[in-house]
Amino acid sequence: MSMSPAPRSGQFRHHGHRLAYELHGEDGAPPCVLVHGILFDSLLNRELARRIARLGFQVALIDLLGHGQSDRTTDPKDHRVDFYADQVLGLLDHLGWPHAVVGGVSLGCITALTVAAKAPSRVDALFLEMPVMEWSAPWAALLLAPVLVSARYGALLHRRVARVIACVPRPPLDWLASGLNMASNDPRVIAAILHGVLVGPIVPTLAQRRMMKMPALIIGHRNDKLHEHRDARSLAVQLPNAKLLMARSILDLRLRPDRLWPQIAPFFQSLLEAPQIHPVEPAAKPLPRKVAPRAATPTIRKPASGGRAGQKASVKKRGSGKVAAKKAARKVAVKPAVTKQASARKTAAPKAAKRPQGARARR
């Protein structure tokens, strides 16, 4: 395999914030995105990105909002796992990648899971190192809450320490340099990140996890309450196409990568050899066509037979029928009287005509 080109850095804007990223590998190679842990930056995964790039991938390392070279905000509402997942999807859009292998460590792990829950068709496979889920969440709150309180209410002291650490030269070990960058971050930003992550959604639901059918490699380890090995084992059962790999410690992949790499490399090589496996979203429903408005045609509405309207109509019909009957009866009653009077007049007229002429003279 030829040597990978030098890493290239870039930036893009997402919802008004500037986010930084770093690219490793040849352009046009199968894409992969790795996300760092909480309070760390992209340097944490740089050595891993180099190894994956040498296999034939192009790897993007993103600095989430508030981390590394990206913009800093002190509002906890900006720092949620689901918002971090949107930033990863924004990076895919910026790079023109319709889909990619998505992975990360700790916070980056649950961010990758959230990306798969939000847009499963854009995730070819998952590389999940040290998941933080139901078994780890109580310990995460217990261990990170003192750091949150210290950064929030001891900001003056933290700021002075951060200024001193910022002046320390960065060592050649990328993961150690990432730790120094974390310690030199603004305490207000640290407090906002911890606050937002702890109160926001942490991991997709169990039903969502069971629907993730893409290949997944999960790395867990023991003796770390912040990343309980029971979460890694549970996730390996919940994901339909997952494989579990147990490390010795939280720094095993950083301090001794050669021990785990022979088991990690075949996973990525299998993705290169096999066709892309990811669920396809259903086709979008066509938008309704705009039709020119037609001239309104009068409609004839029949009176309702039921309800109050029908009752009123029936009452009106009955009333009109009774009135008509009464009128007819009156006509019938009047006609005989009229005929009797007329007949009486007719009979009286000839009598008057038969009177003698002498009677008229007498009068």
Sequence and secondary structure as in RCSB ss.txt:
>XXXX:A:sequence
MSMSPAPRSGQFRHHGHRLAYELHGEDGAPPCVLVHGILFDSLLNRELARRIARLGFQVALIDLLGHGQSDRTTD
PKDHRVDFYADQVLGLLDHLGWPHAVVGGVSLGCITALTVAAKAPSRVDALFLEMPVMEWSAPWAALLLAPVLVS
ARYGALLHRRVARVIACVPRPPLDWLASGLNMASNDPRVIAAILHGVLVGPIVPTLAQRRMMKMPALIIGHRNDK
LHEHRDARSLAVQLPNAKLLMARSILDLRLRPDRLWPQIAPFFQSLLEAPQIHPVEPAAKPLPRKVAPRAATPTI
RKPASGGRAGQKASVKKRGSGKVAAKKAARKVAVKPAVTKQASARKTAAPKAAKRPQGARARR
>XXXX:A:secstr
       EEEEEEETTEEEEEEEES TTS EEEEE  TT  GGGGHHHHHHHHHTT EEEEEE TTSTTS     
GGG  HHHHHHHHHHHHHHHT S EEEEEETHHHHHHHHHHHH GGGEEEEEEES   TTTHHHHHHHHHHHHHH
HHH HHHHHHHHHHHHTS   S HHHHHHHHHHTS HHHHHHHHHHHHHS  S  HHHHHT  S EEEEEESS G
GG HHHHHHHHHHSTTEEEEEESSTTHHHH HHHHHHHHHHHHHHHHHS                          
    SSHHHHHHHHHHHHHHHHHHHHHHHHHHHHHHHHHHHHHHHHHHHHHHHTS HHHHHH 
